[in-house]
Amino acid sequence: MSGILVVAEHTDGSFKSTAAELIGKATELAATLGVTVSAAVLGDAPAASLGGFGATKVYQASGDFLPHSTGAVTDALVAIIREADPDIVLAPASFECRDVLPRLTARFDSAMASDAAALSIADGHLVARRPTYAGRIEADVTISARPAFALVRGNSFPKADNNGSTADVVAVSWEATTPSAKVIETLKPESRGIDLATASKVVAGGRSLKSKEQFDSLIRGLGDALGAGVGASRAATDAGYADHSEQIGQTGQTVSPNLYIAVGISGAIQHLAGMRSSKVIVAVNKDPDAPIFQHATYGIVADLFDVVPALTEALQEG
């Protein structure tokens, strides 16, 4: 066994919370295998600081990877994996890594588990637990190929504490060989604040909000008061209440926050597929027979137009 490699993503040099989360989990798995944990970093970021979360070595490839270039990221990570020679590669289930990891798996003639919500080791092999059939069941996928690849949902594990240690940094040279599309222009969407993929708290609204104005006032207002990311059901995005990038469900984003508040959402299986793994689910719906209540930790059977303003006011008053 040669170790576990974690793909550590960053934005403008600041590591995303998934870096600490995955390195922490990798450290736990590595203890079982008797190996060490390393990290892969692309571009300019304080790579050595990842030692504080448990990485003993960081492989860093220099270059400009923004806007996201599938070919460049793939080639750079191939070079890092060849240098590190890991048995397991863990990456966050971000849009960027979802794009690249299947290519890496093909390059190394290996196997991959996607959207993993739990990881363990059995008989020296990585076991990933992932939802299937729109989240109705969970499957344990054992990967015996080397290196084993896994895309992991954000907020699936506790984030490792930073002990202030530093890791050895290895500069990895790489060559662009994969044909890549040329980016002509990048249009950035209007900032909506907290990233849904890594948010620890999420407030989501459904079609029952009746208008975009009501959605913005009630759902975004509650999200601001709670310090939460804001999401929506497909019915709400189809109605134009929220942008598609905020859609949660089978055809949208998958989230796994500590707290998920579903407001005016019935709980169709397609929506549940995107949030079922939330730690605590609070449902607000005036229909006592709404399917969402079968999965909620706490249910409030009442009119959302009464509940949400009162909850927002209570949070604002502290």
NUDO-298585 format. One record per residue: residue in one letter; x, z negated, y of N, C-alpha, C in turn. Coordinates in steps of 0.05 Angstrom, whole numbers, plus 5000, padded with zeros to 4 digits. Each point is the difference from the previous one (the first is absolute). Example, Ala and Ser with C-alpha at 12.3 -4.5 7.8 and 13.67 -1.06 7.14 Angstrom:
A526448444886498250005024501850005024
S499350145021501649995024498549865022
REM end
This chain:
M501750004976498350005024501850005025
S499350175019501750025024498649915025
G497549934999498849885024497450135009
I499049885022497550105012500550095029
L499150245007500450115026497350005015
V499949905024497649995016500350195024
V498150185004500050175024498949845023
A501749945020499249845023499450175024
E497550025007499150165022500349855026
H500450155022500249875026498950195021
T499249885023499150155023501749935023
D501450215010501849965023502049774995
G501049984976502049804994498949734992
S497449965001498849744992498850044972
F500949844981499050034973497149924998
K498550164984497249944996499849764981
S497749865001499649764984500250064970
T499550254992500250074972502949984990
A502050025017502849974992500449724989
A499249795015500449734991498349944976
E497650114999498249964978501150114974
L500950255000501050124976502749894991
I501749935019502649884993499649734987
G498049855011499449744988499050034971
K498250194996499050044973502250114981
A501650185011502250114984502049784991
T500449815018501849774993498949844977
E497349965000498749864978500350164973
L499650265001500250164976502950024991
A501950015020502850024993501049754985
A498949775008500849754986499250014970
T497850134995499150034972501950184984
L500950215014501750204987503049935001
G500749815017502849935003501650205016
V498750135020501350215016499849925029
T501050185018499949955028498150195014
V499549955026498250165016501550145022
S499550255004501150155022497850145015
A500650115023498050135017501050275009
A498250185006500650265010498950025029
V501750085018499250025028500750285011
L498150145012500550265012500149975030
G502050115013500250005029501249745011
D499649975026501349785015498349754999
A500949804986498649744998502149804991
P499549745007502049794993499949944970
A501250174984499949994971501049734989
A502249905011501149754989498149775001
S498150005019498149785003498249974976
L499750204984498349984976501149814979
G502549925004501249794982498549745004
G498849965023498649755004497549974982
F499050234990497649994983500750014970
G502650044994500950004972501550244991
A500350205017501550244991503049945001
T501450064979502949944999501650245011
K498850244999501350245010497950195012
V500850145021498150195013501450275001
Y498750204990501050285001498650145024
Q501650095019498950115025500950295003
A498050175005500650285005499450065029
S501950105015499650065028498650265003
G498850045024498750255005497449955016
D498850215010497549995015497850094981
F498449804991497850064981497350015014
L499950005026497550005015499850265015
P497650125001497749934985500550034969
H498349874984500450004971500650274989
S502350034988500850254987500149964970
T498250114985499949964971502750074987
G501150245007502450094988502449825006
A500349925025502349835008499849734987
V497749885000499649734989500550014970
T499050214987500450024971503050034993
D501450185014502850044995501749755005
A499349865021501649765007499549784979
L497549974991499549794980501150084972
V500150264994501350094975502949915001
A501450045022502849925002500349704997
I498249855012500249714999499649904971
I498050124987499449924972502350064981
R501250235005502350074983502449815005
E500349925025502149815006499449724989
A497649915003499249734992499649984969
D499050224988499550004971498249774992
P497649975012498249784993498450054975
D499049794988498150034978497250025010
I499549885023497350005012500250065029
V498150175010499850065029497249935009
L499849825020497549915011499750115028
A497750105007499550105027497249925009
P499649965026497349945010498250244997
A497449964996498150224997499150105027
S502050075017499550125026499550304997
F499050125021499650294999502750154994
E502249905013502550134997501149974971
C499849764989501049964973498250134979
R497450015005498250154982500850294999
D501050115022500850275001502650054985
V501849815001502750054989500449904972
L498949784992500749884974499350184976
P497850155000499650194977502250204998
R501150095023502250194999502549874988
L500549755008502349864988499749964970
T497649944992499449964971500650264985
A499250235011500550254987503050065000
R501449945022502950065001501549854978
F499149754994501549844981498650014972
D498150184997498650044975499149734989
S498649855017499349724993496949975000
A499149765006497149955001499449805023
M497650015009499249855024497349874997
A499749775011497349875003499350005029
S497650085007499250015028498049785006
D499949915025498149815009500049744984
A502449904993500249754985499349765016
A498449824989499349755014501349764987
A501350044977501449784987502350124984
L502249854998502350104985501149784982
S500950074976501249804982502050154982
I501449844984501950114981499249924972
A499950204982499449944972502050164982
D501449864983502050124982502050175016
G500749915024502050145016499050245015
H497350054999498950235014498249905023
L499850175020498249945023497150054991
V498349815007497150024995498649985027
A498550215006498550015025497049994995
R498649825013497149994997498850155024
R498350204994498950175020497050054995
P498450025021497250064996499650294992
T497950044985499350284992496950024998
Y499150244997497150055001498749885024
A501150075024499049915026500049695002
G501949884986500349715003498249844981
R498650144982498249854982501449854978
I502450104993501649864980502950005009
E501749844988502849995006501650074975
A502150155003501650084977502949915003
D501249904979502849935000501650244990
V501750105017501750234994502849914995
T501050044976502849944993501750245002
I502249985015501850235005502649944986
S500650164979502549964985502250195010
A499250215015502050195010501849875021
R502350115005501949895020500950235018
P499949955027498949765012496950005001
A498849774998497149975001499249995030
F498150175008499150005028497249875002
A499649865023497449885004499450005030
L497650095007498949975028498349755000
V500549835019498749735000498349975025
R497549904996498249955022501249785018
G499650035026500849795018498449754997
N501249775006498749744998499349924972
S501450124980499549924972501549754993
F502249955014501749774994500849855025
P500749744998500949855023502650125012
K500349995026502450105013502349794996
A502350104994502349824996500949895028
D500849754999501049875025502850115005
N500750025026502650095008501949765002
N502149994982501849785001502550055017
G500050235014502150065018502550124988
S500050054974502350124986500250305007
T502350114995500450295005500950134974
A499350254997500750154976502350205006
D501450074980502050215002498650275004
V501050165019498850265006501850224990
V498950184985501450234989498950255013
A501750155015499250255013499950224979
V497850134997499650214980499850275014
S501850184993499850275011498150174983
W498650185013498050164986500050285013
E498950194985499950285009497150104997
A499050125021497350114999500050254983
T498549994978499850234982497150094996
T498149835006497250064995498950165024
P498850234996498850145022497849835012
S499950005026498149825014498650155022
A497549925005498550125022501349935027
K499750175019501049955026497849885017
V500549765012498049875016500150125028
I497850125008499850125027499249805021
E498149834993499049815019498849764985
T500349765011498949764989498049885019
L497549984992497949885016499449724990
K500749815015499649724992497149925005
P498749874980497249915004500049775020
E497749955012499749775017500549754985
S501749835011500849754986497649824997
R499649914975497849814995501049724994
G502549955006501049734997501249954973
I498949814985501249914975499750214978
D502150054985500150194979498349904976
L498050154992498249914979501549964974
A502050174994501449984974501349744996
T500949875021501549754997498649765013
A497650045011498649795014499249774980
S500449765009499249774983497149935004
K498850105021497149965005498850275009
V497750064989498650265007497149955004
V498950125022497250005005499050284998
A498050054984499050284996497050015005
G499250225013497250045006498850244986
G497449994996498650224987498050145019
R498450174988498150175015497949835014
S499649754991498049835012500649925029
L502550075009500649945028498550185019
K499050234990498150185013501350185022
S502349945010501250175020503049935003
K501550195012502949955005500349785020
E498349995020500149795020499749724988
Q498149984982499549744986502449934982
F501150214987502349954982502349905016
D500650135023502249925016499649725011
S497649945010499549745012500149784979
L498650044978499849784980502349984981
I500750224987502149994979502749985012
R500650165020502649985013500349745016
G497849915011500049745014500649774981
L498850004976500649804980502850024990
G500950254996502850044991502049895020
D499550055026501849895020500149705000
A497649884998499849715000501449874976
L499950154977501149894975502950084996
G501050205017502750104995500150174975
A497950164995499750144975500150315005
G500750144979499750295000497150084998
V499350235010497250095000499750254982
G498049984982499550224982497150085000
A499350204985497250094999499350124973
S497550004994499150144975499950305005
R499750154979499950295004497550085016
A497849864995497650065015500449965030
A501549805007500649955028501850215012
T502050094985501850215011498650275001
D498350054980498550255000498150015024
A499049775008498249985023501450015027
G502749994998501650025025500549735014
Y499449784985500549745013502949935001
A501650104981502849944998501550244990
D502650015005501650224991500450004970
H500450234988500450024971502549834991
S502049985018502449844992499349714995
E497749915009499149724997498149974976
Q499550224986498149984978501349854976
I498549824988500949854977498350084976
G501350064978498450084976501550204983
Q498650114981501150194981501250245014
T498850105021501050235014501349935026
G500649745004501449915024502449824992
Q500449805016502249814995499349794980
T502049904987499749774982501449765013
V498549785002501149765013499849774981
S501749805005500049764983500649765017
P498449945021500649785018499349734988
N500949795014499249734991497149955007
L499050125022497249975008498850275007
Y497850064988498550265005497249935008
I499250075024497349965009498550265001
A498050034983498450254999497449955015
V499650155021497749975017498250244998
G497549964990498150224998500950214980
I501449924980501050184979498549934974
S498750204987498449944976501849934976
G502350134998501849944978499950204977
A499850265007500150214980502650004986
I500150104975502449984984502450145014
Q499350225015502250145014501349835021
H498549835013501249825020501549774986
L498949904979501249784986502850084989
A500350254993502550104990502349965019
G499349985026502149985021500549715009
M498449814991500449725010499449794980
R499550074975499249814980502149784995
S502650075004502249814994500549815023
S498350005021500349815022499749714989
K501649825012500049724989497449865005
V499050015025497449885007498350215013
I497650044990498150205011497649865012
V499550055025497649905014498250235006
A497549994991498150215004497749915019
V499450175019497849955018498050234997
N497649944990498050214996497349874998
K498050125012497349885000498550064974
D501150184984498750064974501249824978
P498549804990501149824980500850134974
D499050254995500650144976502250205003
A501450005023502250195004502249954979
P501050214988502149974979502549855009
I500650005026502449875010500049714993
F497649874999499949724994500949934972
Q499950194982501049954973503049964999
H501450095021502949995000501049815022
A498249905017500849835022500749724992
T502049895013500649714997498049835015
Y499250105024498049875016498150225010
G497449944999498050205010498349885021
I499550165021498249915021497750205001
V497649914992497650175000498649965027
A500650185019499049975027500550275015
D498850025023500450245017502849995012
L501550214996502750015011500149985030
F497850095014500049995029499649725010
D499349814982499949725007502649864992
V501050074976502349864988502650075015
V500650255003502650095011500549895028
P498150025019500649895027500549704999
A498549864983500349714998502849934988
L500850154980502649954987502350075020
T499750225014502050085020500349795021
E497849905010500049805021501349744990
A499449924976501249764989503050034997
L501050234992502850054997501450005027
Q498750125020501250015027500249725013
E498149834993500149735011502049824985
G501150114978502149854985499049794982
REM end
